[in-house]
Amino acid sequence: AIKELRKGSTVDSQTSEQEYDALGKYAINLNEQARKGKLDPVIGRDAEIERVIQILGRRKKNNPVLIGEAGVGKSAIIEGLALRITQKKVPHALLHKRIFSLDVASLVAGTKYRGQFEERINLLLKDSVRLAVASRQLTEAEKEGLAQKKLFPKEIKIATDGIALIVNKQNADSMISIPDLREILTGRITRWNQLNPGSKLGDLQLVFDNQNSSTVRFAIDSICRGDSLAGNLSAQHDNAAVIDYVSKTPGAIGVIGVTWVGNKSDSTRMTFSELVTVMSVSRETKATRENSYKPFQAYIALGQYPLVRNMYVLLTDPRSGL
């Protein structure tokens, strides 16, 4: 069992055991889920599943990509394919294939220091996974390290993600500039009256979703530009907890992924959560109505909203890649 787990590798450091079975740690085996009856039957998606099977069966250009809004059934199609594989209702070429769903939350969780997220990507690559998702491009040093393993990843931008700032509904200060945000993150601004002399609020509290999250890394890399974060910043357990905390704390600013602040009842995606106020952000020294933007999809796409980061696919097999 130990030999099977290590796959021929040797233990050459105190952390070597953490490198084994990366797929088991950071991905979900949908075939196994289907065998255990944990996947619901997929109804009304036969045509889409058949199309995915056809694409996978090609000799070339055999990488299907499912694109659509959240909740339209992309995951259901993949789960339907996993069910068909376990039921042996697929062509012979797919009978013994496994489908893994990358659990990004598990991949990012616990990355206390910058660079550990990339180490986990490397662990996935060691397990012969051809694709990984990251919130930044690889550095030259990282590319050289992968090249030594004869891995030459191709980087493909797939999306632009936004970071939202939220405040309590009672807080009248709903605009902020990037320079002021940097002062808050580094501890130079600690009270609301330093931002607005007329504010009656006291101490300013900045709250993240998790001390190890990608939003913290974004704050360090893109906003603080290398300066250390202040020691009085706090973190909740997850994004939902940040929204709940800010909705109950007038002096708090929450830092959260923009997808969490949408209004689920608004199909036009033109409004935000009614529990909190989403701040307008400006690149200028002083935030005004004319130069500040909220994280609407259009402002993110046009580059007017400043708190954005690109998401990349890292592909180690460009010849048959996306």
C-alpha positions as CSV (number, residue, x, y, z in Angstrom):
1,A,0.0,0.0,0.0
2,I,2.9,2.4,0.8
3,K,4.5,1.7,-2.5
4,E,1.3,2.3,-4.4
5,L,0.8,5.6,-2.5
6,R,4.4,6.8,-3.1
7,K,4.3,5.7,-6.8
8,G,8.1,5.1,-6.8
9,S,9.0,8.4,-5.1
10,T,11.4,8.5,-2.1
11,V,11.0,10.3,1.2
12,D,13.7,13.0,1.1
13,S,12.2,15.7,3.3
14,Q,10.0,16.1,6.4
15,T,7.1,17.2,4.2
16,S,7.5,14.5,1.5
17,E,4.4,12.6,2.7
18,Q,2.3,15.7,1.9
19,E,3.2,15.3,-1.8
20,Y,1.5,11.9,-2.2
21,D,-2.0,11.4,-3.6
22,A,-2.5,15.1,-4.5
23,L,-5.6,14.1,-6.6
24,G,-7.2,12.5,-3.6
25,K,-6.6,15.6,-1.5
26,Y,-7.5,18.4,-3.9
27,A,-9.9,16.8,-6.4
28,I,-13.2,14.9,-6.3
29,N,-13.4,11.6,-8.1
30,L,-16.8,11.9,-9.8
31,N,-16.7,8.2,-11.0
32,E,-16.4,7.2,-7.3
33,Q,-19.2,9.5,-6.4
34,A,-21.4,7.9,-9.1
35,R,-20.6,4.4,-7.9
36,K,-21.6,5.3,-4.4
37,G,-24.9,6.7,-5.5
38,K,-24.0,10.3,-4.5
39,L,-24.8,11.8,-7.9
40,D,-28.4,12.5,-8.8
41,P,-29.8,11.3,-12.1
42,V,-29.4,13.9,-14.9
43,I,-32.7,14.6,-16.7
44,G,-33.1,16.5,-20.0
45,R,-29.4,16.8,-20.8
46,D,-28.9,13.8,-23.0
47,A,-28.1,15.8,-26.1
48,E,-25.4,17.9,-24.3
49,I,-23.9,14.8,-22.7
50,E,-23.8,13.0,-26.1
51,R,-22.1,16.1,-27.6
52,V,-19.4,16.0,-24.9
53,I,-18.8,12.3,-25.6
54,Q,-18.5,13.0,-29.3
55,I,-15.9,15.7,-28.7
56,L,-13.9,13.5,-26.3
57,G,-13.8,10.8,-28.9
58,R,-12.1,12.9,-31.5
59,R,-8.4,12.4,-32.4
60,K,-7.8,16.2,-32.5
61,K,-9.5,19.2,-30.8
62,N,-11.0,16.8,-28.2
63,N,-11.3,19.2,-25.3
64,P,-14.9,20.2,-24.6
65,V,-15.5,23.6,-22.9
66,L,-18.8,24.3,-21.1
67,I,-19.6,28.0,-20.8
68,G,-22.7,29.5,-19.2
69,E,-24.0,31.4,-16.2
70,A,-24.0,29.9,-12.8
71,G,-26.9,27.5,-12.2
72,V,-27.6,26.6,-15.9
73,G,-26.4,23.0,-15.5
74,K,-22.7,22.8,-16.5
75,S,-21.8,20.6,-13.6
76,A,-24.8,18.4,-14.2
77,I,-23.6,17.5,-17.7
78,I,-20.2,16.4,-16.3
79,E,-21.9,14.4,-13.6
80,G,-24.1,12.8,-16.2
81,L,-21.0,11.8,-18.1
82,A,-19.5,10.2,-14.9
83,L,-22.8,8.3,-14.4
84,R,-22.6,7.0,-18.0
85,I,-19.0,5.8,-17.5
86,T,-19.9,3.9,-14.4
87,Q,-23.0,2.4,-16.2
88,K,-20.8,1.4,-19.2
89,K,-22.9,3.5,-21.5
90,V,-20.0,5.2,-23.3
91,P,-17.8,4.2,-26.2
92,H,-15.0,1.7,-25.4
93,A,-12.3,4.5,-25.5
94,L,-14.0,6.2,-22.5
95,L,-14.9,3.1,-20.4
96,H,-11.9,3.3,-18.1
97,K,-11.5,7.0,-17.9
98,R,-11.8,8.9,-14.6
99,I,-13.3,12.3,-14.1
100,F,-12.0,14.6,-11.4
101,S,-13.5,17.8,-10.2
102,L,-10.8,20.2,-9.0
103,D,-11.7,21.5,-5.5
104,V,-10.3,25.0,-5.6
105,A,-11.3,25.7,-2.1
106,S,-9.3,22.7,-0.8
107,L,-6.4,23.7,-3.1
108,V,-6.2,27.2,-1.6
109,A,-7.1,26.3,2.0
110,G,-4.1,26.1,4.3
111,T,-1.7,28.0,2.0
112,K,-0.4,30.1,4.9
113,Y,2.6,31.4,3.0
114,R,2.8,32.8,-0.6
115,G,4.1,30.1,-2.9
116,Q,2.3,27.1,-1.2
117,F,-0.6,27.5,-3.7
118,E,1.9,27.1,-6.5
119,E,3.5,24.1,-4.8
120,R,0.1,22.4,-4.7
121,I,-0.3,23.1,-8.4
122,N,3.1,21.4,-8.9
123,L,1.8,18.4,-6.9
124,L,-1.2,18.1,-9.2
125,L,1.2,18.2,-12.2
126,K,3.2,15.4,-10.7
127,D,0.1,13.3,-10.7
128,S,-0.1,13.9,-14.5
129,V,-3.0,16.3,-14.3
130,R,-2.9,18.4,-17.4
131,L,-4.7,21.5,-16.3
132,A,-4.7,23.8,-13.2
133,V,-6.4,27.1,-12.4
134,A,-4.5,30.0,-10.8
135,S,-5.1,33.6,-10.1
136,R,-1.8,34.8,-11.6
137,Q,0.7,33.8,-14.2
138,L,3.8,31.8,-13.4
139,T,7.0,33.6,-12.6
140,E,10.2,33.0,-14.7
141,A,11.7,31.0,-11.8
142,E,8.6,28.8,-11.6
143,K,8.7,28.2,-15.3
144,E,12.3,27.2,-15.1
145,G,11.5,24.8,-12.2
146,L,8.8,23.2,-14.3
147,A,11.0,23.0,-17.3
148,Q,13.5,21.0,-15.3
149,K,10.7,18.5,-14.8
150,K,10.1,18.6,-18.6
151,L,6.8,20.4,-18.1
152,F,6.2,23.4,-20.3
153,P,2.9,24.9,-19.3
154,K,0.9,27.2,-21.5
155,E,-1.0,30.0,-19.8
156,I,-4.4,30.9,-21.0
157,K,-6.5,33.7,-19.5
158,I,-10.0,32.5,-19.0
159,A,-11.7,35.1,-16.8
160,T,-11.3,38.4,-14.9
161,D,-12.4,38.2,-11.3
162,G,-13.3,41.2,-9.1
163,I,-12.7,41.9,-5.4
164,A,-15.5,43.8,-3.7
165,L,-15.4,46.0,-0.6
166,I,-18.6,46.0,1.5
167,V,-19.8,48.2,4.4
168,N,-22.7,48.3,6.8
169,K,-26.0,49.7,5.5
170,Q,-25.8,52.4,8.2
171,N,-22.4,53.6,7.0
172,A,-22.7,56.7,4.8
173,D,-19.2,56.4,3.5
174,S,-19.6,54.2,0.4
175,M,-16.6,55.5,-1.7
176,I,-12.9,54.8,-1.3
177,S,-9.7,55.3,-3.2
178,I,-6.9,52.8,-3.8
179,P,-4.4,55.0,-1.9
180,D,-6.7,55.1,1.1
181,L,-7.3,51.4,1.0
182,R,-3.5,50.9,1.0
183,E,-3.2,53.1,4.1
184,I,-5.9,50.9,5.8
185,L,-4.2,47.7,4.9
186,T,-0.8,48.8,6.2
187,G,-2.3,50.2,9.4
188,R,-1.7,53.9,8.7
189,I,-5.5,54.6,8.8
190,T,-7.3,53.0,11.7
191,R,-10.4,55.3,12.2
192,W,-13.2,56.4,10.0
193,N,-12.6,60.1,10.7
194,Q,-9.2,59.8,9.0
195,L,-11.1,59.0,5.8
196,N,-14.0,61.4,6.4
197,P,-13.5,64.1,9.2
198,G,-17.3,64.2,9.5
199,S,-17.8,60.5,10.3
200,K,-19.2,59.6,13.6
201,L,-18.0,56.1,13.4
202,G,-15.0,55.1,15.6
203,D,-12.4,52.4,14.8
204,L,-12.2,51.0,11.3
205,Q,-12.1,47.3,11.1
206,L,-11.0,45.5,7.9
207,V,-12.3,41.9,7.6
208,F,-11.2,39.2,5.2
209,D,-12.9,35.9,4.5
210,N,-9.9,33.8,5.6
211,Q,-6.4,34.6,6.7
212,N,-5.0,32.2,4.0
213,S,-7.3,33.2,1.2
214,S,-6.5,34.5,-2.3
215,T,-8.0,37.8,-1.4
216,V,-5.3,38.3,1.2
217,R,-2.6,37.5,-1.3
218,F,-4.2,39.9,-3.8
219,A,-4.1,42.7,-1.1
220,I,-0.4,42.0,-0.4
221,D,0.7,41.7,-4.1
222,S,-1.6,44.2,-5.9
223,I,-2.5,46.9,-3.3
224,C,0.2,46.9,-0.6
225,R,2.9,46.3,-3.3
226,G,5.2,44.4,-0.9
227,D,4.4,46.3,2.3
228,S,3.3,44.2,5.3
229,L,-0.3,44.0,6.3
230,A,-1.3,45.6,9.6
231,G,-1.5,43.3,12.5
232,N,-5.0,44.4,13.5
233,L,-6.8,43.0,10.4
234,S,-9.2,40.2,11.1
235,A,-10.7,37.2,9.3
236,Q,-13.9,35.2,9.4
237,H,-14.3,31.6,8.3
238,D,-15.7,32.2,4.9
239,N,-17.3,34.8,2.5
240,A,-20.8,34.3,4.0
241,A,-19.4,35.0,7.5
242,V,-17.9,38.3,6.2
243,I,-21.3,39.5,4.9
244,D,-23.0,38.5,8.1
245,Y,-20.3,40.3,10.2
246,V,-20.3,43.5,8.2
247,S,-24.2,43.6,8.2
248,K,-24.0,43.7,12.0
249,T,-20.9,45.9,12.5
250,P,-21.2,49.6,11.4
251,G,-17.5,50.2,11.5
252,A,-16.4,47.3,9.4
253,I,-15.2,47.0,5.8
254,G,-15.4,43.5,4.3
255,V,-13.1,42.3,1.5
256,I,-14.8,39.6,-0.5
257,G,-15.1,38.0,-3.9
258,V,-17.5,39.9,-6.1
259,T,-19.6,36.8,-6.9
260,W,-20.7,36.7,-3.3
261,V,-22.3,40.1,-3.3
262,G,-24.7,39.6,-6.2
263,N,-28.5,39.8,-5.7
264,K,-29.7,36.2,-6.4
265,S,-33.2,37.5,-7.1
266,D,-32.1,39.8,-9.9
267,S,-31.6,38.0,-13.1
268,T,-30.2,41.1,-14.8
269,R,-27.2,41.1,-12.4
270,M,-27.5,44.9,-12.0
271,T,-28.0,45.0,-8.3
272,F,-26.1,43.7,-5.2
273,S,-27.0,42.1,-1.9
274,E,-29.5,43.9,0.2
275,L,-27.7,43.0,3.4
276,V,-24.7,45.3,2.9
277,T,-23.6,48.3,0.8
278,V,-21.0,47.6,-1.9
279,M,-18.4,50.4,-2.1
280,S,-17.4,52.4,-5.2
281,V,-13.6,52.3,-5.7
282,S,-11.4,54.9,-7.4
283,R,-7.8,54.7,-8.7
284,E,-7.4,58.4,-8.0
285,T,-6.0,60.0,-4.8
286,K,-9.5,61.2,-3.8
287,A,-12.6,59.2,-4.6
288,T,-15.5,61.1,-6.2
289,R,-18.7,60.0,-7.9
290,E,-17.2,60.8,-11.2
291,N,-14.0,58.6,-10.8
292,S,-15.4,55.8,-8.6
293,Y,-16.9,52.5,-9.8
294,K,-18.7,49.6,-8.3
295,P,-17.9,46.0,-9.4
296,F,-20.6,45.6,-12.1
297,Q,-19.6,43.2,-14.8
298,A,-19.4,46.0,-17.4
299,Y,-17.0,48.0,-15.3
300,I,-14.8,45.0,-14.7
301,A,-14.8,44.0,-18.4
302,L,-13.9,47.6,-19.4
303,G,-11.1,47.9,-16.9
304,Q,-12.8,50.8,-15.0
305,Y,-13.2,48.9,-11.7
306,P,-9.7,48.8,-10.2
307,L,-9.8,45.7,-7.9
308,V,-9.6,43.0,-10.5
309,R,-7.3,40.0,-11.1
310,N,-7.1,37.6,-14.1
311,M,-7.7,33.9,-13.8
312,Y,-5.5,31.6,-15.8
313,V,-5.5,28.0,-17.0
314,L,-2.1,26.4,-16.7
315,L,-1.9,23.7,-19.3
316,T,1.0,21.2,-19.5
317,D,-0.1,19.6,-22.8
318,P,-0.4,22.5,-25.3
319,R,-0.5,20.1,-28.3
320,S,-3.9,18.7,-27.4
321,G,-4.9,21.5,-25.1
322,L,-7.8,23.9,-25.0
